[in-house]
Amino acid sequence: MDAYCAMISWVFSCLSRERPGFSGSFRWERLVFLCGLNLWPRIYGIPPQSSLTYPEGWNAYQTATILAGAKPYGVLPRLAVANYPPLFWELVAVLGGEPQKLVTTGRVVSLMALFSTALLVGLIVFKSSGSKSMGILGSLLFLTWMSSAAAGYQATNEPQMLAHALVCGGLLAYLVWGSTVRGLLAASGLFCLAVFVKNNVIAIPVAVSLHLLWSSRRHVLQWVLFNAGFALLLFTAVLARDGSHFLQCLLAPRSYSFAELLHGTRAFTDAFQIPLLVAVVWCAYNFRASQRKLFAGILVISLAVGMVFRGGGGTNLNMFFDAIIGLALICPLALADLIQAFGLRPVAGTLLALSPLFLCAWPLSRLGPSAFSAALHASAMAATEEHEYRASVELLKAHPGPAICETMRLCFDAGKPLVYDPYYPNLRSWAEFHTKFEQMGEVSPGL
């Protein structure tokens, strides 16, 4: 983590020659310590065989299908469905090479994508503010928030962070090259790749499209054609390589709950109420400025999209990751504007030193005996949990035939076929599950 922080500082030092002393007394290690404390259990958990989250085993099954040369979208969804796009599985299959390495490879890809997203957030802030310090602050705020509020999605075999890394790459390309052919081509290509990694990362592409419509309408047709071309190319490739039922699987019905929508939105706003307040005030003052309008649009659209998606079955805080990126972009810009507007450059270092305490109040509230205890407990129990997991795998292997595992990696490591996904949202009751099994001839009517 210290090496990563040093890398960020080096990148920005190569891009900017700011007046000495702007960072003042600020010690970046404070945020690095927060990130490390929350991410350590995940980084420590990359090599072990046991499952960190439920989706890890499910993603391993889909990746293994591709590795074996089969098609994840080759059949219509019945008791299990591949309702993610395939590019993450394709990448992990290429890098992993064999079934035993797929989960570990996916975890490493996810961790590298997290660091890449943080670096790209910082570069975007630097491009918009011209401040090396604000760029580093943006990177570390993003890492702090993600490692505190969403540690369960970090360093796991899950495509979410790779999609966000690609989206942030597209946003940076748009900001650097603007509405030139190179800028539009790079941004549209990266956005389309991101959507074919995880199809919920649409907020930033929509915000860029609207910004282009407002600021440079003569380039809109070009933008639409580039996006349509990349999307058609990827869609055709997926149909040919991964199966003809791609759309049916991707759009498989999910249960929807307005109660979950309200609960998830409230959990997000409670956790990020201080950054949200800062961002809303900044957006109100900057909504008419051309480039600032883009960041305001990212925040507004990502909040709206996150709220709508959060009500779907199987969703969680990851529906608001685009909003967290928006906050990490806006809060450093708000601080830079504050320093410039009120002539606070002599005390800029003090403001930078206090800003993490202010913006990270919720993550900092977790920094105490409980956080240390959780990290120490995870390290101390890792060997025991790994031993119990391996024993469970051997027990399953000793019993021939298919099995149903709530922790799907358990069945995957035991060599069991995927016959039923316990989290398939379209199966809402045991009665429906039993009926579908009867229709497939998997169980007897009297079971």
C-alpha positions in Angstrom: 0.0 0.0 0.0 2.9 2.4 0.8 4.5 1.5 -2.6 1.2 2.3 -4.3 0.9 5.7 -2.6 4.5 6.4 -3.6 3.6 5.5 -7.2 0.7 7.9 -7.2 2.9 10.7 -5.8 5.5 10.0 -8.4 3.0 10.1 -11.3 1.6 13.4 -10.3 5.1 14.9 -9.5 5.9 14.1 -13.2 2.8 15.9 -14.4 2.9 19.0 -12.2 5.3 21.5 -10.7 3.3 23.0 -7.9 4.7 25.6 -5.6 6.4 24.0 -2.6 4.5 24.0 0.6 1.0 23.6 -1.0 0.6 20.3 0.7 1.8 21.9 3.9 1.7 19.6 6.9 -0.5 17.0 5.3 0.6 13.5 5.7 -0.8 11.2 3.0 0.1 8.2 5.2 -3.0 8.9 7.3 -5.3 7.9 4.5 -2.9 5.1 3.4 -3.2 3.7 6.9 -7.0 3.7 6.7 -7.0 2.0 3.3 -4.5 -0.6 4.4 -6.4 -1.4 7.6 -9.6 -2.1 5.8 -8.0 -3.8 2.7 -5.5 -6.0 4.6 -8.0 -8.8 5.4 -8.9 -8.9 1.6 -5.3 -8.8 0.4 -4.3 -11.4 2.9 -7.2 -13.5 1.7 -6.1 -13.6 -2.0 -4.2 -16.9 -1.8 -6.4 -19.1 0.4 -8.9 -21.5 -1.1 -11.9 -20.6 1.0 -14.6 -18.3 -0.5 -14.6 -14.6 0.5 -18.0 -13.8 -1.0 -20.9 -15.8 -2.5 -20.4 -14.6 -6.1 -16.9 -15.9 -6.2 -18.0 -19.5 -6.8 -20.6 -18.4 -9.3 -18.1 -16.4 -11.3 -15.7 -19.3 -11.1 -18.3 -21.6 -12.7 -18.9 -19.2 -15.6 -15.1 -18.7 -16.2 -14.6 -22.5 -16.1 -17.3 -22.9 -18.7 -15.4 -20.6 -21.0 -12.1 -22.2 -20.2 -13.5 -25.6 -21.2 -14.6 -24.2 -24.6 -18.3 -24.3 -23.7 -20.8 -21.4 -24.0 -22.2 -19.7 -20.9 -25.2 -18.4 -22.9 -25.6 -21.6 -24.9 -28.9 -22.5 -23.2 -31.9 -20.6 -21.9 -31.9 -19.8 -18.2 -33.7 -22.5 -16.0 -32.3 -23.1 -12.5 -29.2 -21.0 -13.0 -28.4 -18.1 -15.3 -25.3 -16.3 -16.5 -26.7 -12.8 -16.2 -23.4 -10.9 -16.4 -21.6 -9.9 -19.6 -18.6 -12.2 -20.3 -15.5 -10.1 -20.7 -14.3 -10.5 -17.1 -14.7 -14.2 -17.4 -12.8 -14.3 -20.7 -9.9 -12.3 -19.2 -9.7 -14.4 -16.1 -9.8 -17.6 -18.2 -6.9 -16.4 -20.3 -4.8 -15.3 -17.3 -5.7 -18.2 -15.0 -5.3 -20.9 -17.5 -6.6 -23.8 -15.3 -9.6 -24.2 -13.0 -7.6 -24.3 -9.8 -6.3 -20.8 -10.4 -9.4 -19.0 -11.6 -10.6 -17.6 -8.3 -7.1 -16.3 -7.2 -6.6 -14.8 -10.7 -10.0 -13.0 -10.4 -9.1 -11.6 -7.0 -5.8 -10.2 -8.3 -7.5 -8.7 -11.3 -10.1 -7.1 -9.1 -7.4 -5.7 -6.7 -5.4 -4.3 -9.7 -8.6 -2.7 -11.1 -9.2 -1.0 -7.7 -5.8 0.5 -7.7 -6.1 1.5 -11.4 -9.5 3.2 -10.8 -8.0 5.1 -7.9 -5.1 6.3 -10.0 -7.4 7.3 -12.8 -9.6 9.2 -10.4 -6.6 11.2 -9.3 -5.5 11.9 -12.9 -9.0 13.2 -13.7 -8.9 15.5 -10.7 -5.4 16.7 -11.6 -6.6 17.3 -15.2 -9.5 19.4 -14.0 -7.8 21.3 -11.2 -4.1 21.4 -12.2 -3.2 20.4 -8.6 -1.0 17.5 -7.8 -2.1 17.5 -4.2 -5.8 17.5 -5.1 -5.2 14.6 -7.5 -3.5 12.5 -4.8 -6.3 13.5 -2.4 -8.9 12.3 -4.9 -7.1 8.9 -5.4 -6.8 8.3 -1.6 -10.3 9.5 -0.8 -11.7 7.0 -3.3 -9.5 4.2 -1.9 -10.5 5.1 1.7 -14.2 5.1 0.9 -14.1 1.9 -1.1 -12.0 0.0 1.4 -14.2 1.2 4.3 -17.7 1.1 2.9 -17.3 -1.6 0.2 -14.4 -3.8 1.4 -16.5 -6.9 0.4 -16.1 -6.0 -3.3 -12.3 -5.5 -3.1 -9.8 -8.3 -4.1 -12.7 -10.7 -4.8 -13.4 -12.8 -7.9 -15.9 -10.2 -9.2 -16.0 -8.0 -12.3 -17.3 -4.8 -10.7 -14.0 -3.0 -10.2 -12.6 -3.9 -13.7 -15.7 -2.2 -15.2 -15.2 1.0 -13.2 -11.5 1.1 -14.2 -12.5 1.0 -17.9 -15.2 3.7 -17.3 -12.7 6.0 -15.6 -10.2 5.4 -18.4 -12.9 6.5 -20.9 -13.8 9.6 -18.8 -10.1 10.6 -18.7 -9.7 10.1 -22.5 -12.8 12.4 -23.0 -11.3 15.1 -20.7 -7.8 15.0 -22.2 -8.8 14.8 -25.9 -12.3 16.3 -25.8 -14.6 15.9 -28.7 -11.8 15.2 -31.2 -12.0 11.9 -33.2 -9.3 10.4 -31.0 -11.1 11.4 -27.8 -14.5 10.2 -28.9 -13.1 6.9 -30.3 -11.1 6.1 -27.1 -13.9 7.1 -24.7 -16.6 5.1 -26.6 -14.4 2.1 -26.9 -13.6 2.0 -23.2 -17.2 2.6 -22.2 -18.4 -0.2 -24.4 -15.8 -2.6 -23.0 -16.9 -1.6 -19.5 -20.5 -2.3 -20.1 -19.6 -5.7 -21.5 -17.7 -6.4 -18.3 -20.6 -5.3 -16.0 -23.8 -3.9 -17.3 -24.6 -1.6 -14.4 -21.8 1.0 -15.1 -23.9 3.2 -17.4 -24.1 6.4 -15.3 -20.7 8.0 -16.5 -21.3 7.1 -20.2 -24.7 8.7 -20.0 -23.3 11.8 -18.3 -20.6 12.1 -21.0 -23.2 11.7 -23.8 -25.4 14.5 -22.3 -22.4 16.7 -21.8 -21.4 16.2 -25.4 -25.0 17.0 -26.5 -24.9 20.3 -24.5 -21.4 21.4 -25.4 -20.7 20.1 -28.9 -23.8 19.0 -30.8 -22.1 18.7 -34.1 -20.1 15.7 -32.7 -23.1 13.8 -31.3 -23.7 11.8 -34.5 -20.0 10.8 -34.5 -20.3 9.8 -30.9 -23.4 7.7 -31.5 -21.8 6.0 -34.5 -18.6 5.1 -32.6 -20.6 3.7 -29.7 -23.0 1.8 -32.0 -20.0 0.3 -33.9 -18.2 -0.9 -30.8 -21.3 -2.2 -29.2 -22.3 -4.1 -32.4 -18.8 -5.5 -32.7 -18.7 -6.8 -29.1 -22.3 -8.1 -29.3 -21.5 -10.0 -32.4 -18.4 -11.5 -30.9 -20.2 -12.5 -27.7 -23.0 -14.2 -29.7 -20.5 -16.1 -31.8 -18.1 -17.2 -29.0 -20.3 -17.3 -25.9 -23.8 -18.4 -27.1 -26.8 -17.1 -28.9 -29.0 -16.6 -25.8 -26.9 -13.7 -24.5 -29.7 -11.2 -24.3 -32.2 -13.7 -22.8 -29.7 -14.5 -20.0 -28.6 -10.9 -19.5 -32.2 -9.7 -19.2 -33.5 -12.7 -17.1 -36.2 -11.4 -14.7 -35.2 -10.3 -11.3 -37.4 -9.7 -8.3 -37.8 -6.0 -7.4 -38.4 -4.4 -4.0 -39.1 -0.8 -3.3 -38.3 -1.5 0.3 -34.8 -2.6 -0.7 -34.5 0.5 -2.9 -35.2 2.8 0.1 -33.1 0.7 2.5 -30.1 0.7 0.2 -30.3 4.4 -0.6 -30.6 5.3 3.0 -27.5 3.2 3.9 -25.5 4.9 1.2 -26.6 8.5 2.1 -26.0 7.8 5.8 -22.5 6.6 5.1 -21.6 9.5 2.7 -23.7 12.3 4.1 -20.8 14.7 4.6 -19.2 14.2 1.1 -22.7 14.3 -0.4 -23.4 17.7 1.3 -20.1 19.1 0.0 -20.8 17.8 -3.5 -24.4 19.1 -3.7 -23.3 22.6 -2.7 -20.4 22.5 -5.2 -22.7 21.3 -8.0 -25.2 24.1 -7.3 -22.5 26.7 -7.7 -20.9 25.1 -10.8 -23.7 23.6 -12.8 -23.4 26.2 -15.5 -19.6 25.8 -16.1 -18.9 23.5 -19.0 -16.5 21.0 -17.6 -17.9 21.3 -14.0 -21.3 20.5 -15.5 -20.0 17.1 -16.5 -19.0 16.2 -12.9 -22.3 17.5 -11.6 -24.1 15.3 -14.2 -22.0 12.3 -13.2 -23.1 12.6 -9.6 -26.8 13.3 -10.3 -27.1 10.5 -12.9 -25.1 8.0 -10.8 -27.3 8.6 -7.8 -30.5 8.2 -9.9 -29.2 5.1 -11.6 -28.0 3.6 -8.3 -31.4 4.2 -6.7 -33.3 2.5 -9.5 -30.9 -0.5 -9.7 -30.7 -0.9 -5.9 -34.2 -2.3 -5.8 -33.3 -5.3 -8.0 -32.8 -8.7 -6.4 -29.2 -9.5 -5.7 -27.9 -5.9 -5.7 -26.0 -4.1 -3.0 -23.9 -1.0 -2.4 -22.1 -1.7 -5.7 -25.0 0.1 -7.4 -23.6 3.3 -6.0 -20.0 2.9 -6.9 -20.3 5.4 -9.8 -21.6 7.9 -7.2 -18.6 7.2 -5.0 -16.4 7.9 -8.0 -18.3 11.1 -8.5 -17.8 12.2 -4.9 -14.1 11.4 -5.1 -13.9 13.7 -8.2 -15.9 16.6 -6.8 -14.7 16.8 -3.2 -11.1 17.7 -4.0 -12.3 20.1 -6.7 -14.5 21.8 -4.0 -11.5 22.1 -1.7 -9.4 23.6 -4.5 -12.1 26.1 -5.3 -12.4 27.0 -1.6 -8.7 27.6 -1.3 -8.6 29.7 -4.5 -11.8 31.7 -3.8 -11.0 32.8 -0.3 -7.2 33.3 -0.8 -6.4 30.5 1.6 -3.1 29.3 -0.1 -1.1 30.1 3.1 -3.2 27.7 5.1 -3.8 25.2 2.2 -1.7 22.6 4.0 -3.8 22.8 7.1 -7.0 22.5 5.1 -5.6 19.5 3.3 -4.6 18.0 6.6 -8.1 18.4 8.0 -10.1 17.5 4.9 -9.7 13.7 5.3 -11.0 14.0 8.9 -14.0 15.9 7.6 -14.7 13.9 4.4 -13.9 10.5 5.9 -15.8 10.9 9.1 -17.7 7.7 8.7 -14.7 5.5 7.7 -12.7 7.1 10.5 -15.4 6.1 12.9 -14.6 2.5 12.1 -10.9 3.1 13.0 -10.7 1.9 16.6 -10.5 -1.3 18.7 -13.2 -3.0 16.6 -11.4 -2.4 13.3 -8.1 -3.6 14.7 -9.9 -6.5 16.3 -11.5 -7.5 13.0 -8.2 -7.4 11.1 -6.4 -9.4 13.8 -9.3 -11.9 14.0 -9.3 -12.4 10.2 -5.6 -13.1 10.2 -5.8 -15.4 13.3 -8.7 -17.4 12.0 -7.5 -17.7 8.4 -5.7 -21.0 8.9 -8.6 -22.6 10.9 -11.2 -21.5 8.3 -9.0 -22.7 5.5 -8.7 -26.1 7.2 -12.4 -26.4 7.7 -13.1 -25.4 4.1 -10.7 -28.0 2.7 -12.4 -30.6 4.9 -15.8 -29.6 3.6 -14.5 -29.9 0.0 -13.2 -33.4 0.7 -16.5 -34.4 2.2 -18.3 -33.3 -0.9 -15.9 -35.1 -3.1 -16.5 -38.3 -1.2 -20.2 -38.2 -2.2 -20.8 -38.8 -5.9 -23.4 -36.9 -7.8 -24.6 -33.3 -8.0 -24.9 -31.0 -4.9 -26.4 -27.7 -4.1 -24.1 -25.3 -2.2 -25.1 -21.9 -0.7 -21.3 -21.1 -0.9 -21.0 -22.0 -4.6 -17.2 -22.2 -4.6 -17.5 -25.2 -2.3 -19.3 -27.1 -5.0 -16.9 -25.7 -7.6 -13.8 -26.9 -5.8 -15.4 -30.3 -5.1 -15.9 -30.7 -8.9 -19.7 -30.6 -8.7 -21.7 -29.4 -11.8 -23.7 -26.2 -11.5 -27.3 -27.5 -11.3 -28.9 -24.7 -9.3 -27.9 -21.1 -8.4 -29.3 -20.3 -4.9 -29.2 -16.6 -5.7 -31.1 -16.8 -9.0 -33.6 -14.0 -8.3 -36.3 -15.5 -10.5 -36.8 -18.4 -8.1 -38.8 -16.9 -5.3 -39.9 -19.9 -3.3 -39.1 -23.5 -2.5 -42.4 -24.5 -4.3 -41.3 -22.9 -7.5 -37.8 -24.5 -7.1 -39.4 -27.9 -6.6 -41.7 -27.5 -9.6 -38.9 -26.6 -11.9 -36.8 -29.6 -10.7 -39.8 -31.8 -11.4 -40.2 -30.4 -14.9 -36.5 -31.1 -15.5 -36.8 -34.7 -14.1 -34.1 -33.9 -11.5 -36.2 -35.0 -8.5 -39.2 -37.3 -7.9 -42.6 -35.8 -7.3 -42.8 -37.2 -3.9 -39.6 -35.5 -2.6 
